[in-house]
Amino acid sequence: MKKYEVYESNAGQLILVVYGDNGKPEYIHSGYEYMPGQLSQDLKLLQEGADPAEDWENNMVDEVNVEDVEDLEDMNLVADNDGVYTEKMGIAAQIEFEEV
């Protein structure tokens, strides 16, 4: 399974970043806060071996740049391959991960 991170901004934006085998970001997608359940579905597909760069539409593979990912460091990491971090979640992530 590919390494991934889910971030939530202070404005409630949910962002998924998926990393390639080389450790560099190869997929970034935002807007999950408008589609409750889609992020959870995408994470399940990742666990099943999906490759967003190859398998998913509307990806941003060619558009990912280091600055975009570095900007995420100012946001709350709410999930990654190691787990879900409820103590860092705002409302959008709580709704997505059904913690409300």
LINHUHU-V205341 format. One record per helix or strand of 2 or more residues. SS is the DSSP state (@ for helix, = for strand). FROM is the first residue (numbers start at 1). LEN is the number of residues. Records with the same first field share a line. If there is no record, write none. Layout:
SS->FROM-LEN + FROM-LEN
This chain:
=->3-6 + 14-6 + 25-6 + 76-5 + 83-2
@->32-3 + 38-10 + 52-4 + 61-3 + 66-7 + 86-3 + 91-6
